[in-house]
Amino acid sequence: MNILFVGDVVGPRAVQWLAERLPELRAEHAADLVVVDAENSAPDAMGMTVASVERLLDAGADVVTAGNHAFDGAEVEATLAHERVLRPLNIGAEAPGRGVITLAVAGEDVRVLVLADRHAMDDSPPHARVALGAYQAWEALPPGPTTIVEMHALSVMAKQGLAYALDGHVAAVLGTHTHEPTIGVHLLPGGTAHVTEVGMTGPRGGPQGLDPRPVVARVRGLPPDQRPPIRPADGEIVLAAILLEIENGLTRALRRL
């Protein structure tokens, strides 16, 4: 079984760029399942819209995931109500949406879940902050099938520590949130794939795929009413994605695309 995981999609141009290429990517790499983190796909790169989610699903994504930005924007309730959209599992129980899904893939069940560390969720609404440790949330799940874990975290140790804690129990622990891809892709001794940061699918030309002007204004200490609005950068779109080859619930090979 081949699973393609695509890192944070930043802005509508990146949504369109990826949507145009997903059918070819699926075919070229014989992907049985495609998971796309789209938490930055809204016009201002902060949150999701129903249109961006549906565009990616229509193009061939099977699951759309999100972390802290799942709770940004005007369409939070609508996007998180979609049965193929995930937000972190280990946040407050009263938060809308779901954190785990199981799908039939290539004749077997595959479970996808999103976990987060508290630092990544600190700016979320109070009901959407981390309420349970990532490992404890996974441990509370019933025994399940082949499992892909997205770890949406600011802390490198949180991502790497969870991967080692789950080694041999899940097929992959893939890190998201910081957008800057890490070089190493690791196959741990027990058969769990780990990438500390998958990276972003979005435009070059600014920090984390954003127009640098509002970021620079914030760094320089300008008050919010004097900063330009946040928006995606204008550079070329780059792809950050991981291809997993999975057998008997564990990974036998992985690589970046």
Phi, psi and omega in degrees: 000135177248131179236130179253125178243125183250128182286167190324117178275124189249105172086163182297325178298320179292323176301311181296317180301312181291319181300323179291336185256345185300316179302318179292319178298317179299314183291314183298322185254011178048046183286125178273337180213137178236124177245130182233124171278118184237027187292346180249023190273354179291165181305326178266008180066016179236093181107189182234163170234159176301320181297317181292320178297312182293326178297317181290319179294318179296331182279347177131359172289143178261328180222136174247129183243164179202156177247239183297325183283000172302338186251018176256153174092177186273351187246028183303307184299317184292317181290318182286347176283345182291135186291344179255012180250134180241147168236174183304138180289324192266038175252184183304140184296337181278353179292143178291161175090189183224158182248358184210146177216146175239129182234151172278122184225122176050043175083006177215164180277141174231133179253132177241132177219154178244131174237163182214159170261164187293330181295323180292334186255008186300329182266004178283164175302153183308322182286350183248020177267163184299128180247347184211142177303151184300314181294320181295324178294318177295318183296332181283347178286150175292157175306138187220191184276196172312129188233132174249124180249125167264124178253105184268100191211150173277327185277126174299318181296323178299318180290309183291322180297317179296320180301314180291324179294330182259004182303128181089350181252336179228160181285327184200147167236110187245123184275140175224176171117316187269349172074343183264109188295138173275151187290314189284139166241129193238137170250107185288162187304327182275359177102014177263127176281141177220132171230122184296318176216116179294320182104187183249154166252098188187189188275141168288171171106006178189167182295126179056031178082011182256152170306127185290340188298310178293330178292315178298319180298320178293317179299322181281356175089014178294142178295155184306324183286354178252004181265145172297156179293148177290135179203164177294157174289173186254003185283183180295151180277135177241152180257134169235115183208153179238132175253124181250135170253116190241140178215130179054040174083359180230167183266134176254343177198151174210154177201159174277148170255000000 
